[in-house]
């Protein structure tokens, strides 16, 4: 849609709620106010591209090891 380049970047976090709260306190804008179910038991949250310099940032929390 906007030509070649980076579409999004994913970052693994240990505690998604804590990171969403911390980033929100710094002015981050999320596409959803709560974590969403991801693939294979993960939970995800996306930061708005306008807040992240035009790149969609995805925070991913993996389930605890069994």
N, C-alpha and C positions, 0 to 999 in steps of 0.2 A: 504494500500500500504506500509506504513512504520511501521505497527504494532499498538498496542494500544497507546492511548495518545490523547492529545488535538489537534483537527484539526484547529479550529479558534475561535477567540473571537471577539464579537461585542461591540463597544463602542458608546453610543449616544452622539452626539455633537449638539450644537445649530446652528453653522454656519460652514458648511462643507468647503467652500472655504477658510475661515479664518484659519481653522485647517490644511488644506492641505498646505497652504502657510507657516504657522508657522512650521509645521513638516518638510516641504521641506527645509526651511532655516537651520534646524538642521541636514540635510543630509538624511532625510527619502526618500525612494524610493517607488513609487506607481506603481501598475500594470497598471493603466491608468492615464493620466495626467489631466483628467477632471472627475467630478462626473458623476456617471451613475444612471439611473432610477432603483429604487428598488421596492419592493412590497408595495402596499397600499399607494402610493404617496410619499414614502420615496426616498431619494437620498443617494447613497452609494459610498464609495471609499475604496479600499483595499490596505494595505501596503504590500510590498514585504516581504515574510517570511525570506529572508536572512537578511533583515534589522532589523527584529523584533525577533531575536533569534530563528528562525525556526517555529514560529507560525504565521499564517495568521491573520492579524488584520483588522477588518472591521469597518469603521467609518460610522455611520448612522445619517442622519438628517431627522427628522420627519416633515411633513408639519405643518404649523401654525394651531392652533385650530380655528375653524370657529365659 
